Amino acid sequence: MTQILIAGGLALAVSILLTPVLIRILSKQGFGQEIRVEGPQSHQSKRGTPSMGGIAIVVGIWVGYFGSHLFGFGLDGDGPTASGIVVLGLTTMLGGVGFLDDFIKIRKQRNLGLNKTSKLVGQLTAALIFGALLLQFRNADGLTPASPNLSYVREISTMSMSVLLFIIFVYFVVTAWSNAVNFTDGLDGLAAGTTAMVVGAYVIITFWQYRNSCANEITAGCYHVRDPLDIAILCAAAGGACIGFLWWNAAPAKIFMGDTGSLALGGLIAGVSLTTSTALLMIIIGAIFVAEFLSVVIQIAVFRTTGRRVFRMAPCHHHFELGGWAETTVIIRFWLLTAIACALGIGLFYGEWVATSGGL
């Protein structure tokens, strides 16, 4: 628990202190965000707001994660693990893809950066490397960072995938979550606040897995997860970094995270869901991200087949804005829905443990 607190505290401090430095540097360089002309007119006033603030989030996660192991070594764990490093690597690779996208937007003064093909190639490369590494680094108990079995609250042993199918599944998960968080990042503080709650829920889940790990004692309901404590530390670092950034990103935002932050955080969420054997549970906890992603998919599919729009504008947070909701109203209500989804997810996770272990 000490390392978890250190990780969150360090990441929070780095993010909240580094972000205003980025604001000054990016503003001086004229690295401002371009705004979609067809979007809500209230957003036009945001044109020129510094972007690429996700740099502070990624740096905060790195400092929080490794700093907790440096300053808390021997307190709870034994240093960085394969699972933590692999998930952090995915987060950083996708952050790099997002950085290129943001940089092109800023340099060419347009709302579109990398084309769809280039972005998908970047996500594909990151996902393939990540998927291959997930099945390496077997520990003394025979566990790898992830299992080729589909998972809900724990592995579903009857639903095992071949190595090739598993890597394809990893690509789908990584692409879906990174794009989902990217779509959500359209209002001041929405993505940062939502992500902070999701990873906060996973601090609870992974710490519970650690306390009830089969590596400690084989009991009814114990968890066969390789490095739950280290993932808890990484989630705490991500939560601290998001909260620190949110201090400056809350409405009216002084800086945006850009694709640098949103793709990185989406990658982290994907990685956490796979390394904790909770791929399907994450759909519940990250329900807002799912809703934003589906609204875009539905809008495109229906428009291409019928020529009609289901939503006034996608992602769906813009639908509510164009319907007359104030931006802050949309943000707060989506945060409330996220809190409910996180509570529901934790409840389902705990309920399954009670049913499996036979205890309270």
Steps between C-alpha positions, in 0.01 A plus 500: 500500500789738573635470147154566359474824697853604399424435132182706508661783694807526278297488179262765633786731596682460168185548291369802688840672493604405146171595331531880554856481365362332187230767474764773491727317255222393263334843509831668422553267203144557380411134535125552530208268434294526182122466548252321275296760312188281507520453877309694768559873448591542867817302426632754250625712790737212589694541177868551580487333842829307546479130422739206555448522877499123505878529525453595866275199556744251346798651685297495823420131453866416439622694805221367721555138398879487517518746789276278711735207441805714575372662820279213612730213413457212743185645658241305301646355181830399345540761228355547151346188347450373147130583510554858612780566251307351207187708574710813552674427169164480319392826666819672386491364144144619446590830664771529234246438223277766652792743526567469126130556432492812720822637354371470142175673597688788653760535224244490221241704695216254441271280707628178339849367568607152394273348238292198600742253344804641678325505835373145457850382403635661817233332712553169319875507562455581869230234542702225326806564713286516813305184412817302435658613828191414702566130447868521598676541837358194673562520876571227755130417519477462124302821449557745215380865513178394326322181405362401158168429671214747473429656839217669689592531869757224459602268218228298327682169458250369245568792264867467407652654187792396285804728505406656165137556601612644833728756330213599268279536808765716667512723192122542514507580873788749470353676197151513647605643836754747364244636252226500765700723734603712202134556406415587861765773508276770356392701805706671768604242758266226378764242400738582787231482767343186357835322470595597856186326630548190283862444605401584859251213487778277372727594788236341724453197274869426451585549868223253584649256249837546668362434848319191374761374255550127453874576518452583869267213588288259300147562623152501352462814292870588480622675185747361245634842394873553454575846645186659650685727745719648228194570284340669803808722527480585130127580528568724801767684301257545209228625733733749667623626162144547373392689812805726485430575134131552572592794725592690182271318257172555688258747339603747378803297391837669481643201311375187323655154534475442125550162340827473693301452817182335376668224297747434784222472759293282270798269460547485876135406553526228236819367657357497850188313389711226339763459771237479776280247317205743504460580130120483508466666841683804361211552258275565800745716694593699190137529384530868405793424271298216348199728444714765332662239273170337407337836425766564235470149353119521489505848350735396219321169429152649489604805297680290238205262461203738529643850465349592838660590832403332826676769707512874439876453506733220609660424741187512713619773742460745209147366443400621845677832454314567177183400684544796736703355789779722627848353459553478877163325537603231250836456673360468852222264396743280310726499805203393715419220256864392512491491880188280484664272242814467714295418809301243304818343362661477844176354637490233229868420559450464875174309457675244283772457764238446773320242286824322413668509839187446705590786732398857575 
